[in-house]
């Protein structure tokens, strides 16, 4: 196994099939969406896919401890702003450095402030580490 290419561009490994929500989306429905998906945060966008925030599991936990009714709250009330994001032409190394510096799992990927993808720690590991693992099932 050679050295991973951390100079590769984020666009080469990002996930482009994204689940996003609008600022007026109901927080309780966001919680259900997070629980049912394979992700821990949902980008919040305005018309034209302009990224304006992020709602994470931590944001939901904060809302729960504030004793507010999740059925009446909107995403805008709990989203983290400004959203931390990264450009599609940045090298993977910059995504790793940013994730490690602020302790996050995934980053929205933007082009001209518009959401075009997500990159997660597992995306990076899956694309940079050649595992050569063989799974054998059965007796």
C-alpha positions in Angstrom: 0.0 0.0 0.0 1.5 3.4 -1.1 1.0 6.8 0.4 -2.6 8.2 0.0 -2.9 11.1 -2.4 -4.1 13.9 -0.2 -3.7 16.4 -3.0 -6.7 14.9 -4.8 -9.5 17.4 -5.1 -12.6 17.1 -2.9 -14.9 17.0 -5.9 -13.2 13.6 -6.8 -14.5 11.8 -3.7 -17.4 13.9 -2.4 -20.9 12.5 -2.1 -23.1 14.4 -4.6 -26.4 12.7 -3.5 -27.4 14.9 -0.6 -30.3 15.3 1.7 -30.9 19.0 2.5 -33.7 21.0 4.1 -35.0 24.6 4.0 -34.9 27.1 6.9 -38.7 26.6 7.5 -38.5 22.8 7.7 -39.9 21.5 11.0 -37.3 20.5 13.6 -39.2 17.4 14.7 -39.2 16.2 11.1 -35.5 17.0 10.8 -34.9 14.8 13.9 -36.8 11.9 12.3 -34.8 12.4 9.1 -31.5 12.3 10.9 -32.6 9.2 12.8 -33.6 7.4 9.6 -30.6 8.3 7.5 -26.9 7.5 7.5 -25.8 10.9 8.5 -25.5 13.1 11.6 -26.1 16.5 10.0 -28.3 18.1 7.4 -27.4 21.2 5.3 -29.9 24.0 5.3 -30.4 25.8 2.0 -32.3 28.7 0.6 -33.7 28.7 -3.0 -31.0 28.0 -5.5 -29.2 25.6 -3.1 -27.4 28.5 -1.4 -26.0 27.0 1.8 -27.1 29.0 4.9 -26.7 26.6 7.8 -26.3 23.1 9.2 -28.4 21.2 11.7 -26.6 18.5 13.5 -27.5 16.0 16.2 -25.8 18.3 18.7 -28.1 21.1 17.5 -31.1 18.8 18.2 -29.8 17.9 21.6 -29.4 21.6 22.5 -33.0 22.2 21.3 -34.2 19.3 23.5 -32.5 20.7 26.6 -34.0 24.2 26.0 -37.5 22.7 26.7 -38.8 24.0 23.4 -41.5 22.2 21.5 -39.7 20.5 18.5 -43.1 20.4 16.7 -43.2 24.2 16.5 -39.6 25.0 15.9 -38.2 25.6 12.4 -34.7 24.6 11.3 -33.7 28.3 11.2 -34.1 28.5 15.0 -31.5 25.8 15.7 -29.2 25.7 12.7 -25.5 26.4 13.1 -24.5 29.6 11.3 -22.5 30.5 9.5 -22.1 27.1 8.0 -18.6 25.7 7.9 -18.0 24.5 4.3 -15.2 23.8 1.9 -14.8 24.4 -1.9 -14.9 21.6 -4.4 -11.4 22.4 -5.7 -9.7 22.2 -2.3 -7.4 19.2 -1.7 -8.5 16.4 0.6 -5.8 17.4 3.0 -7.6 20.7 3.7 -10.8 18.9 4.5 -9.0 16.6 6.9 -7.2 19.6 8.6 -10.6 21.5 9.0 -12.4 18.4 10.3 -9.7 17.7 12.8 -9.4 21.4 13.9 -13.0 21.8 14.8 -14.0 18.2 15.5 -16.7 17.6 12.8 -17.6 14.5 10.9 -18.7 16.0 7.5 -18.4 19.2 5.5 -20.8 20.7 3.0 -19.0 21.2 -0.3 -19.9 24.4 -2.1 -19.4 26.1 -5.5 -20.2 29.9 -5.4 -21.9 29.4 -2.0 -24.2 26.8 -3.5 -24.4 23.3 -2.0 -23.1 20.7 -4.4 -22.0 17.8 -2.2 -20.8 16.6 1.2 -17.5 15.1 2.2 -17.2 13.0 5.4 -14.4 11.4 7.3 -15.6 8.0 6.0 -15.5 9.3 2.4 -11.9 10.3 2.9 -10.9 7.0 4.5 -12.7 4.9 2.0 -11.0 6.7 -0.9 -7.5 6.9 0.5 -6.9 3.6 2.3 -6.7 0.5 0.2 -7.9 -2.1 2.7 -7.6 -5.4 0.7 -10.1 -7.0 3.1 -11.9 -10.2 2.2 -15.1 -10.9 4.1 -16.1 -14.5 4.4 -19.5 -15.4 5.7 -20.8 -18.8 6.6 -19.3 -21.9 8.3 
